């Protein structure tokens, strides 16, 4: 077999000599000696001079391969061409000015796209390819813009993703037909999204959530495209409105009761519920019931039942000492400031920070929310406007624990066949205790049926019934749904949804966390767009 064919690095290049020098194979090769002018495309074989290029190629048996390529400079035969001298092009083998062959670059990009910079560097070193993490990242980002521009889009999904939750957001664009990411924008801006849509005039359908920013961007950047509201987000928005409505069903604030006293009452009540459950478990176990039967009947976890049947008496629970990351550590200061009339969470957060608080703003806001809800529930001379009943949410008939608005809202939109026996009992208790809950559940079940059945004609009737329901949360949801009626109608009549976009956002979160927050939008975009 001929040596030049056996060791030829790639088509168009002829190997003249191969030697093992040190720890690497050195291949001396040369190009074809002819080519076309890159400016006027005139063929030429008139040799002017030559120069030597050193290229890295794929390893051989774990040893590095270095190609000393002799490249010929040619004269352009077109006298009117501005380019008189040019080097022969080896586009199929190596790109201009680079020191690696194309097949090495393809492997480097593939490793960087799959694993990232440093992991790819370690893997490539074991394969015999020397490339730093910076080199891997640079080559990966270099081709992402070209890959994104090469796509012809017809149906896209747009959604936001968070750099830092609640503070900074970006935008992701997904091709719903090919199920792949086509672009990642570093910010969430109607202007930037509209500009992106103008650069892609082939877009016919835009899938989005209920975010008004993207609706405005689609109307401005792609006025002829059909907007489709995501069905999952429609149900999610409905659940959020129900939760807000049920959150107004707070217990009345007892006059003269401090926050510390209320917290102590809550702990005492929960301990009494725990004691009653323990007594039921012991009674059923002494009557000969198995642990599995007790778990099914009382709705408790098997781990708790197994632990309790081994005890004769319920031991007291140890109270965990608070730390500086917990708002409870500063309960005395918060109680005093609340009684003085300071109810602004931002101001309280700044004060606690000066006192050494290391927790987050959201934790403090959640800690204060119960006080605010009870304060608004009691009111001040009827000055505060309240859109909900002041009847408290009932307790769980199985465990005796108070039902949270979040749990009640989740059960409100869940169909009866999907409910467990314990959840069905909770729903029945909620319907008896709160007429508003019964009304909202009836409307929620109808809305689910409309979304699943795709019956556009029933939508207008449902909106009218929701506005006449007398429940503020449902009325507000219906008003906002009416503003976005065309997108909602398209959601009922088309098969497109933003589910694929949500899945790509989950993948992006994984990549963002795997890069320890050090990667910018450009690298994140390069790793999200497929090779």
DRENKEMAR-327888 format. One line per field, with one value per residue (C-alpha): residue number from 1; x, y, z. Coordinates in steps of 0.25 Angstrom, whole numbers. Layout:
% residues N
k: [NUM | ...] $
u: [X | ...] $
v: [Y | ...] $
w: [Z | ...] $
% end
This chain:
% residues 531
k: [1 | 2 | 3 | 4 | 5 | 6 | 7 | 8 | 9 | 10 | 11 | 12 | 13 | 14 | 15 | 16 | 17 | 18 | 19 | 20 | 21 | 22 | 23 | 24 | 25 | 26 | 27 | 28 | 29 | 30 | 31 | 32 | 33 | 34 | 35 | 36 | 37 | 38 | 39 | 40 | 41 | 42 | 43 | 44 | 45 | 46 | 47 | 48 | 49 | 50 | 51 | 52 | 53 | 54 | 55 | 56 | 57 | 58 | 59 | 60 | 61 | 62 | 63 | 64 | 65 | 66 | 67 | 68 | 69 | 70 | 71 | 72 | 73 | 74 | 75 | 76 | 77 | 78 | 79 | 80 | 81 | 82 | 83 | 84 | 85 | 86 | 87 | 88 | 89 | 90 | 91 | 92 | 93 | 94 | 95 | 96 | 97 | 98 | 99 | 100 | 101 | 102 | 103 | 104 | 105 | 106 | 107 | 108 | 109 | 110 | 111 | 112 | 113 | 114 | 115 | 116 | 117 | 118 | 119 | 120 | 121 | 122 | 123 | 124 | 125 | 126 | 127 | 128 | 129 | 130 | 131 | 132 | 133 | 134 | 135 | 136 | 137 | 138 | 139 | 140 | 141 | 142 | 143 | 144 | 145 | 146 | 147 | 148 | 149 | 150 | 151 | 152 | 153 | 154 | 155 | 156 | 157 | 158 | 159 | 160 | 161 | 162 | 163 | 164 | 165 | 166 | 167 | 168 | 169 | 170 | 171 | 172 | 173 | 174 | 175 | 176 | 177 | 178 | 179 | 180 | 181 | 182 | 183 | 184 | 185 | 186 | 187 | 188 | 189 | 190 | 191 | 192 | 193 | 194 | 195 | 196 | 197 | 198 | 199 | 200 | 201 | 202 | 203 | 204 | 205 | 206 | 207 | 208 | 209 | 210 | 211 | 212 | 213 | 214 | 215 | 216 | 217 | 218 | 219 | 220 | 221 | 222 | 223 | 224 | 225 | 226 | 227 | 228 | 229 | 230 | 231 | 232 | 233 | 234 | 235 | 236 | 237 | 238 | 239 | 240 | 241 | 242 | 243 | 244 | 245 | 246 | 247 | 248 | 249 | 250 | 251 | 252 | 253 | 254 | 255 | 256 | 257 | 258 | 259 | 260 | 261 | 262 | 263 | 264 | 265 | 266 | 267 | 268 | 269 | 270 | 271 | 272 | 273 | 274 | 275 | 276 | 277 | 278 | 279 | 280 | 281 | 282 | 283 | 284 | 285 | 286 | 287 | 288 | 289 | 290 | 291 | 292 | 293 | 294 | 295 | 296 | 297 | 298 | 299 | 300 | 301 | 302 | 303 | 304 | 305 | 306 | 307 | 308 | 309 | 310 | 311 | 312 | 313 | 314 | 315 | 316 | 317 | 318 | 319 | 320 | 321 | 322 | 323 | 324 | 325 | 326 | 327 | 328 | 329 | 330 | 331 | 332 | 333 | 334 | 335 | 336 | 337 | 338 | 339 | 340 | 341 | 342 | 343 | 344 | 345 | 346 | 347 | 348 | 349 | 350 | 351 | 352 | 353 | 354 | 355 | 356 | 357 | 358 | 359 | 360 | 361 | 362 | 363 | 364 | 365 | 366 | 367 | 368 | 369 | 370 | 371 | 372 | 373 | 374 | 375 | 376 | 377 | 378 | 379 | 380 | 381 | 382 | 383 | 384 | 385 | 386 | 387 | 388 | 389 | 390 | 391 | 392 | 393 | 394 | 395 | 396 | 397 | 398 | 399 | 400 | 401 | 402 | 403 | 404 | 405 | 406 | 407 | 408 | 409 | 410 | 411 | 412 | 413 | 414 | 415 | 416 | 417 | 418 | 419 | 420 | 421 | 422 | 423 | 424 | 425 | 426 | 427 | 428 | 429 | 430 | 431 | 432 | 433 | 434 | 435 | 436 | 437 | 438 | 439 | 440 | 441 | 442 | 443 | 444 | 445 | 446 | 447 | 448 | 449 | 450 | 451 | 452 | 453 | 454 | 455 | 456 | 457 | 458 | 459 | 460 | 461 | 462 | 463 | 464 | 465 | 466 | 467 | 468 | 469 | 470 | 471 | 472 | 473 | 474 | 475 | 476 | 477 | 478 | 479 | 480 | 481 | 482 | 483 | 484 | 485 | 486 | 487 | 488 | 489 | 490 | 491 | 492 | 493 | 494 | 495 | 496 | 497 | 498 | 499 | 500 | 501 | 502 | 503 | 504 | 505 | 506 | 507 | 508 | 509 | 510 | 511 | 512 | 513 | 514 | 515 | 516 | 517 | 518 | 519 | 520 | 521 | 522 | 523 | 524 | 525 | 526 | 527 | 528 | 529 | 530 | 531] $
u: [0 | 5 | 11 | 4 | -10 | -8 | -3 | -9 | -16 | -28 | -32 | -24 | -12 | 0 | 9 | 24 | 31 | 27 | 36 | 34 | 41 | 41 | 27 | 20 | 18 | 23 | 17 | 23 | 12 | 9 | -4 | -9 | -1 | -12 | -25 | -35 | -34 | -42 | -46 | -49 | -50 | -40 | -33 | -17 | -5 | 5 | 14 | 20 | 26 | 23 | 22 | 21 | 9 | 9 | -4 | -9 | -16 | -23 | -14 | -9 | -9 | -9 | 2 | 1 | 2 | 8 | 7 | 17 | 9 | 16 | 6 | 8 | 6 | 0 | -1 | -15 | -17 | -27 | -20 | -31 | -32 | -28 | -22 | -9 | -4 | -12 | -9 | -16 | -29 | -30 | -44 | -47 | -35 | -32 | -38 | -29 | -20 | -24 | -13 | -22 | -29 | -44 | -46 | -38 | -47 | -60 | -55 | -52 | -65 | -73 | -65 | -67 | -82 | -85 | -76 | -71 | -57 | -50 | -56 | -53 | -39 | -37 | -44 | -36 | -23 | -26 | -29 | -15 | -20 | -14 | -25 | -27 | -41 | -40 | -37 | -49 | -58 | -53 | -55 | -69 | -74 | -68 | -78 | -91 | -95 | -94 | -102 | -113 | -114 | -115 | -128 | -141 | -152 | -167 | -172 | -165 | -167 | -162 | -160 | -152 | -141 | -135 | -120 | -124 | -138 | -146 | -135 | -130 | -136 | -132 | -140 | -139 | -145 | -148 | -151 | -164 | -164 | -149 | -150 | -137 | -132 | -129 | -125 | -122 | -124 | -117 | -128 | -144 | -147 | -159 | -150 | -139 | -149 | -156 | -143 | -140 | -153 | -151 | -138 | -146 | -158 | -161 | -168 | -182 | -186 | -181 | -184 | -182 | -187 | -197 | -185 | -190 | -176 | -175 | -189 | -185 | -171 | -179 | -189 | -177 | -167 | -176 | -190 | -194 | -190 | -201 | -199 | -202 | -204 | -198 | -209 | -201 | -198 | -213 | -216 | -204 | -209 | -223 | -217 | -209 | -222 | -229 | -218 | -218 | -233 | -232 | -220 | -230 | -238 | -229 | -233 | -237 | -226 | -228 | -227 | -215 | -208 | -193 | -187 | -179 | -192 | -198 | -186 | -187 | -201 | -198 | -188 | -197 | -208 | -199 | -194 | -208 | -211 | -199 | -203 | -217 | -211 | -201 | -213 | -220 | -208 | -206 | -221 | -222 | -209 | -213 | -226 | -218 | -217 | -205 | -195 | -199 | -214 | -212 | -204 | -215 | -226 | -219 | -212 | -199 | -185 | -181 | -168 | -175 | -185 | -174 | -167 | -179 | -184 | -170 | -173 | -182 | -182 | -179 | -166 | -166 | -160 | -147 | -148 | -136 | -128 | -130 | -118 | -115 | -121 | -135 | -144 | -149 | -135 | -140 | -154 | -153 | -149 | -159 | -170 | -166 | -165 | -178 | -185 | -179 | -186 | -174 | -180 | -171 | -163 | -151 | -149 | -150 | -140 | -130 | -131 | -129 | -117 | -110 | -113 | -106 | -117 | -111 | -124 | -131 | -142 | -152 | -150 | -153 | -165 | -171 | -169 | -176 | -188 | -196 | -195 | -200 | -211 | -217 | -215 | -223 | -233 | -236 | -235 | -235 | -249 | -252 | -243 | -236 | -243 | -244 | -249 | -251 | -259 | -253 | -256 | -244 | -240 | -244 | -234 | -230 | -241 | -230 | -218 | -225 | -215 | -219 | -220 | -211 | -216 | -205 | -211 | -225 | -222 | -215 | -227 | -237 | -232 | -230 | -241 | -249 | -243 | -229 | -231 | -228 | -238 | -231 | -231 | -245 | -249 | -241 | -248 | -261 | -258 | -253 | -266 | -274 | -266 | -265 | -275 | -265 | -256 | -268 | -271 | -256 | -255 | -267 | -262 | -248 | -253 | -261 | -248 | -240 | -251 | -250 | -235 | -235 | -247 | -243 | -257 | -255 | -270 | -271 | -260 | -268 | -279 | -269 | -263 | -277 | -280 | -266 | -269 | -283 | -278 | -276 | -262 | -251 | -240 | -248 | -253 | -239 | -234 | -246 | -243 | -228 | -232 | -241 | -230 | -222 | -234 | -228 | -216 | -225 | -234 | -221 | -217 | -230 | -230 | -215 | -206 | -194 | -191 | -178 | -175 | -163 | -158 | -160 | -152 | -141 | -141 | -139 | -127 | -121 | -123 | -114 | -104 | -103 | -101 | -91 | -83 | -83 | -89 | -76 | -81 | -87 | -99 | -90 | -84 | -98 | -104 | -93 | -95 | -111 | -111 | -108 | -96] $
v: [0 | 14 | 22 | 35 | 29 | 21 | 34 | 45 | 54 | 57 | 58 | 68 | 67 | 58 | 52 | 51 | 47 | 41 | 40 | 38 | 50 | 50 | 46 | 51 | 46 | 57 | 57 | 65 | 68 | 78 | 83 | 81 | 93 | 100 | 107 | 118 | 133 | 136 | 149 | 146 | 131 | 130 | 117 | 117 | 108 | 119 | 117 | 129 | 124 | 115 | 115 | 105 | 103 | 94 | 87 | 78 | 66 | 54 | 45 | 32 | 21 | 31 | 39 | 53 | 56 | 68 | 72 | 81 | 85 | 92 | 103 | 109 | 123 | 125 | 137 | 141 | 140 | 151 | 164 | 173 | 166 | 174 | 161 | 158 | 147 | 137 | 124 | 111 | 108 | 95 | 98 | 83 | 80 | 93 | 107 | 119 | 124 | 112 | 103 | 90 | 82 | 82 | 69 | 72 | 85 | 77 | 68 | 80 | 86 | 73 | 71 | 86 | 85 | 73 | 75 | 89 | 95 | 89 | 75 | 75 | 79 | 67 | 57 | 62 | 61 | 46 | 45 | 51 | 64 | 77 | 88 | 97 | 100 | 114 | 108 | 99 | 110 | 120 | 110 | 106 | 120 | 124 | 115 | 118 | 130 | 123 | 111 | 120 | 129 | 116 | 112 | 115 | 116 | 115 | 111 | 116 | 116 | 128 | 128 | 135 | 129 | 134 | 138 | 141 | 138 | 150 | 160 | 157 | 149 | 145 | 140 | 126 | 123 | 109 | 103 | 95 | 87 | 82 | 83 | 90 | 103 | 114 | 126 | 130 | 145 | 151 | 160 | 160 | 172 | 174 | 183 | 172 | 161 | 170 | 172 | 157 | 154 | 165 | 158 | 145 | 148 | 134 | 132 | 129 | 124 | 129 | 121 | 128 | 128 | 139 | 149 | 162 | 166 | 155 | 158 | 172 | 168 | 158 | 169 | 178 | 169 | 159 | 165 | 155 | 143 | 136 | 136 | 123 | 124 | 112 | 103 | 99 | 114 | 117 | 106 | 111 | 125 | 120 | 113 | 125 | 134 | 123 | 123 | 138 | 138 | 127 | 134 | 145 | 135 | 138 | 136 | 149 | 156 | 155 | 169 | 170 | 157 | 159 | 151 | 143 | 139 | 135 | 127 | 119 | 117 | 111 | 102 | 97 | 94 | 86 | 78 | 75 | 70 | 61 | 55 | 52 | 45 | 37 | 32 | 28 | 20 | 13 | 10 | 4 | -4 | -9 | -14 | -23 | -14 | -15 | -3 | -3 | -2 | 9 | 17 | 16 | 19 | 32 | 36 | 37 | 33 | 18 | 23 | 31 | 19 | 10 | 19 | 22 | 7 | 5 | 15 | 15 | 30 | 41 | 48 | 63 | 70 | 77 | 92 | 95 | 107 | 119 | 124 | 138 | 132 | 131 | 143 | 136 | 139 | 154 | 151 | 162 | 173 | 169 | 169 | 182 | 189 | 183 | 188 | 202 | 202 | 198 | 187 | 190 | 177 | 184 | 194 | 182 | 174 | 186 | 187 | 172 | 173 | 183 | 174 | 162 | 155 | 146 | 140 | 145 | 155 | 144 | 137 | 149 | 153 | 139 | 140 | 154 | 149 | 143 | 155 | 164 | 154 | 154 | 169 | 172 | 161 | 169 | 182 | 196 | 202 | 195 | 204 | 193 | 187 | 172 | 164 | 151 | 145 | 145 | 131 | 123 | 111 | 98 | 88 | 75 | 64 | 54 | 60 | 72 | 82 | 95 | 94 | 104 | 113 | 106 | 92 | 97 | 103 | 91 | 82 | 92 | 90 | 75 | 66 | 57 | 44 | 48 | 51 | 41 | 37 | 47 | 58 | 56 | 57 | 70 | 76 | 72 | 79 | 92 | 92 | 91 | 102 | 112 | 114 | 122 | 110 | 102 | 113 | 114 | 98 | 98 | 108 | 102 | 88 | 95 | 102 | 89 | 83 | 95 | 94 | 78 | 78 | 90 | 96 | 110 | 113 | 110 | 120 | 132 | 126 | 122 | 137 | 142 | 133 | 136 | 151 | 148 | 139 | 149 | 144 | 154 | 145 | 138 | 152 | 157 | 145 | 146 | 160 | 157 | 145 | 154 | 163 | 151 | 145 | 142 | 135 | 127 | 123 | 119 | 110 | 103 | 101 | 98 | 86 | 95 | 98 | 103 | 90 | 88 | 101 | 98 | 86 | 93 | 103 | 92 | 87 | 101 | 102 | 89 | 95 | 108 | 102 | 92 | 104 | 109 | 123 | 127 | 126 | 137 | 138 | 135 | 122 | 118 | 120 | 113 | 100 | 101 | 102 | 88 | 86] $
w: [0 | -3 | 8 | 4 | 4 | 17 | 25 | 17 | 27 | 18 | 4 | -4 | 4 | 1 | 12 | 8 | 20 | 34 | 46 | 61 | 68 | 83 | 88 | 75 | 61 | 51 | 37 | 26 | 15 | 4 | -3 | -17 | -22 | -29 | -25 | -28 | -24 | -12 | -18 | -33 | -32 | -44 | -45 | -44 | -43 | -44 | -32 | -25 | -13 | -1 | 14 | 25 | 34 | 47 | 50 | 61 | 56 | 62 | 71 | 66 | 77 | 88 | 82 | 77 | 62 | 57 | 42 | 35 | 23 | 12 | 6 | -8 | -11 | -24 | -34 | -39 | -54 | -54 | -57 | -52 | -39 | -26 | -20 | -28 | -19 | -10 | -3 | -7 | 0 | 8 | 13 | 14 | 23 | 30 | 32 | 29 | 41 | 50 | 56 | 56 | 45 | 44 | 49 | 62 | 63 | 61 | 73 | 82 | 79 | 82 | 95 | 99 | 95 | 103 | 115 | 116 | 117 | 128 | 127 | 112 | 114 | 123 | 114 | 102 | 109 | 111 | 96 | 93 | 88 | 95 | 97 | 109 | 114 | 108 | 95 | 96 | 100 | 89 | 78 | 83 | 84 | 70 | 62 | 70 | 63 | 49 | 54 | 60 | 47 | 38 | 43 | 36 | 46 | 45 | 59 | 71 | 86 | 95 | 110 | 120 | 129 | 141 | 143 | 158 | 162 | 164 | 159 | 145 | 134 | 120 | 108 | 101 | 87 | 83 | 69 | 73 | 60 | 61 | 76 | 78 | 83 | 73 | 81 | 95 | 99 | 111 | 115 | 116 | 107 | 98 | 89 | 87 | 85 | 74 | 67 | 67 | 61 | 50 | 47 | 45 | 36 | 33 | 47 | 46 | 60 | 73 | 85 | 99 | 113 | 118 | 120 | 114 | 110 | 99 | 94 | 91 | 85 | 76 | 72 | 68 | 62 | 55 | 53 | 44 | 53 | 61 | 76 | 84 | 99 | 106 | 112 | 124 | 128 | 126 | 137 | 145 | 145 | 149 | 161 | 165 | 165 | 173 | 183 | 185 | 187 | 197 | 204 | 208 | 216 | 228 | 242 | 250 | 258 | 273 | 279 | 288 | 283 | 281 | 269 | 279 | 287 | 273 | 269 | 283 | 281 | 267 | 273 | 284 | 274 | 265 | 277 | 281 | 267 | 268 | 281 | 276 | 263 | 272 | 280 | 268 | 263 | 276 | 277 | 263 | 265 | 279 | 272 | 263 | 250 | 242 | 239 | 225 | 228 | 238 | 227 | 218 | 228 | 234 | 222 | 229 | 224 | 226 | 233 | 243 | 246 | 248 | 257 | 266 | 268 | 275 | 285 | 297 | 299 | 290 | 293 | 293 | 281 | 282 | 278 | 268 | 272 | 263 | 255 | 248 | 235 | 241 | 243 | 256 | 262 | 262 | 266 | 278 | 269 | 258 | 268 | 274 | 260 | 255 | 267 | 264 | 251 | 242 | 232 | 220 | 218 | 211 | 222 | 232 | 223 | 224 | 239 | 241 | 231 | 241 | 252 | 246 | 238 | 227 | 222 | 209 | 206 | 202 | 215 | 223 | 214 | 216 | 231 | 231 | 222 | 233 | 241 | 229 | 225 | 239 | 241 | 228 | 232 | 244 | 237 | 243 | 244 | 231 | 223 | 216 | 204 | 205 | 193 | 201 | 212 | 226 | 229 | 232 | 224 | 230 | 236 | 229 | 234 | 234 | 241 | 247 | 242 | 235 | 220 | 214 | 202 | 193 | 196 | 194 | 181 | 176 | 180 | 174 | 160 | 161 | 155 | 164 | 158 | 160 | 175 | 186 | 197 | 206 | 196 | 193 | 208 | 208 | 196 | 202 | 215 | 207 | 199 | 212 | 219 | 208 | 197 | 189 | 188 | 183 | 172 | 168 | 167 | 158 | 149 | 149 | 145 | 134 | 129 | 129 | 121 | 111 | 110 | 108 | 98 | 90 | 90 | 86 | 86 | 101 | 105 | 104 | 112 | 123 | 123 | 125 | 137 | 143 | 143 | 149 | 160 | 170 | 173 | 172 | 168 | 157 | 152 | 151 | 143 | 133 | 131 | 127 | 119 | 111 | 107 | 102 | 95 | 82 | 87 | 96 | 84 | 77 | 88 | 87 | 72 | 70 | 75 | 79 | 93 | 101 | 107 | 99 | 103 | 118 | 116 | 109 | 121 | 131 | 122 | 123 | 138 | 139 | 130 | 137 | 150 | 145 | 141 | 155 | 150 | 143 | 129 | 122 | 112 | 100 | 105 | 110 | 97 | 90 | 99 | 97 | 82 | 76 | 67] $
% end
